[in-house]
Amino acid sequence: MKPGYYIVEGSALPEIFIKVVEAKQYLSSGKVRTVKEAVNKVGISRSAFYKYKDLISPFYEMASGKILTFYMVLEDEPGILSGVLRMFAKSGANILTINQSIPVNGQAPVTITADTASLTVSLQSFVRRALELNGVIKFEALAGK
């Protein structure tokens, strides 16, 4: 079988993969200084960490710095989309395309494709901020290249 990339819900992954990601996050955040400290904190062996560390990363980490498509559902009210667009601009994302469908039942589906190479925040933080905006019902990163 050829190697490939898959998006899988975290709960479907073996526990070792989740722990490897946790150990990587401890290291990158500076909460620990060595691999030994990180693996002890999450309860895995160093050999397991080294076996999988280059094979698994959170989606948000792998997608940053790329062209991404975002799907959102917005309330059909004046100014909601412009608030989302302001957030893209303030965060350093360069919008390439916008597609809004006709609103149904007071909700408008929108897709925005943007270059995220210049984001000033993590992609995870970017999505979280979007979900906190007034009128944003749903917001998620779909695909990138």
C-alpha positions in Angstrom: 0.0 0.0 0.0 1.3 3.5 -0.9 1.8 5.9 2.0 -0.9 8.6 2.1 -2.4 11.2 4.3 -5.8 10.8 6.0 -7.9 13.0 8.3 -9.1 10.8 11.1 -11.1 11.7 14.2 -8.6 11.5 17.1 -10.8 9.1 19.1 -10.3 6.5 16.3 -6.5 6.5 16.7 -4.5 4.2 18.9 -3.6 5.8 22.2 0.2 5.8 21.4 -0.4 8.3 18.5 -2.2 10.7 20.8 0.5 10.4 23.4 3.2 11.0 20.8 1.4 14.2 19.8 1.1 15.2 23.4 4.8 14.7 24.0 5.6 16.8 20.9 3.4 19.6 22.2 5.2 19.5 25.6 8.5 19.9 23.8 7.4 22.6 21.4 5.7 24.6 24.2 8.9 24.6 26.3 7.1 23.0 29.2 9.7 20.3 29.1 13.3 20.5 27.8 14.1 16.9 26.8 12.4 14.0 25.0 12.9 12.0 28.2 10.9 14.5 30.2 8.2 14.6 27.6 7.7 10.8 27.3 7.8 10.4 31.1 5.0 13.0 31.3 2.7 11.2 28.9 3.7 7.7 29.8 5.4 6.2 26.7 8.8 5.0 25.9 11.4 7.0 24.0 11.6 4.3 21.3 7.8 4.6 20.7 8.2 8.4 20.5 11.0 8.2 18.0 9.2 5.5 16.0 6.1 7.7 15.4 7.2 11.3 15.9 7.6 12.1 12.2 4.5 10.2 11.2 1.8 12.0 13.1 0.9 15.6 13.6 -2.3 17.5 14.4 -4.2 18.7 11.4 -3.8 22.3 12.4 0.0 22.0 12.6 0.3 20.3 9.2 -2.1 22.8 7.5 -0.5 26.0 8.6 1.4 28.0 6.0 -0.7 26.7 3.2 -3.6 27.5 1.0 -6.7 26.4 2.9 -10.4 26.3 2.3 -12.6 27.2 5.2 -16.3 26.3 5.4 -18.6 28.3 7.6 -22.3 28.8 8.2 -23.2 32.3 9.1 -26.4 33.9 10.3 -28.1 35.8 7.5 -27.7 39.3 9.0 -26.0 42.4 7.7 -22.3 42.7 8.7 -21.7 39.1 9.8 -19.6 38.2 6.7 -17.7 41.5 6.8 -16.8 40.7 10.5 -15.4 37.4 9.3 -13.4 39.1 6.5 -12.0 41.6 9.0 -10.8 38.7 11.2 -9.1 37.1 8.2 -7.3 40.4 7.4 -6.3 41.1 11.0 -4.9 37.6 11.3 -2.7 37.9 8.2 -4.7 35.5 6.0 -4.8 36.5 2.4 -8.2 35.7 0.9 -8.1 34.2 -2.5 -11.8 33.3 -3.1 -15.2 33.8 -1.4 -18.3 31.8 -2.3 -21.6 32.4 -0.5 -24.7 30.4 -1.3 -28.2 31.7 -1.0 -29.3 31.8 2.6 -31.9 29.2 3.7 -33.7 29.4 7.0 -31.7 32.4 8.1 -28.3 30.7 7.6 -25.8 31.3 4.8 -23.2 28.7 3.8 -19.8 30.3 2.8 -16.5 29.0 1.7 -13.4 31.1 1.8 -10.0 29.9 0.3 -7.1 31.8 1.8 -3.3 31.7 1.8 -2.4 31.1 5.5 1.4 31.5 5.2 1.3 34.9 6.9 -1.0 34.0 9.8 0.0 35.8 12.9 -1.8 33.2 15.1 -1.9 29.4 15.1 -4.5 27.8 12.8 -6.2 26.3 15.8 -6.4 29.8 17.5 -7.7 31.3 14.2 -10.6 28.8 14.0 -11.4 29.3 17.7 -11.5 33.1 17.2 -13.8 32.7 14.2 -16.2 30.6 16.2 -16.3 33.3 18.8 -17.5 35.9 16.3 -21.0 37.2 16.5 -23.2 35.3 13.9 -20.8 32.5 13.2 -22.7 29.2 13.6 -20.0 26.9 12.2 -16.4 27.4 11.0 -13.9 24.7 10.0 -10.8 24.3 7.9 -11.6 21.8 5.2 -8.8 21.2 2.8 -5.5 22.6 1.7 -2.7 22.3 -0.8 
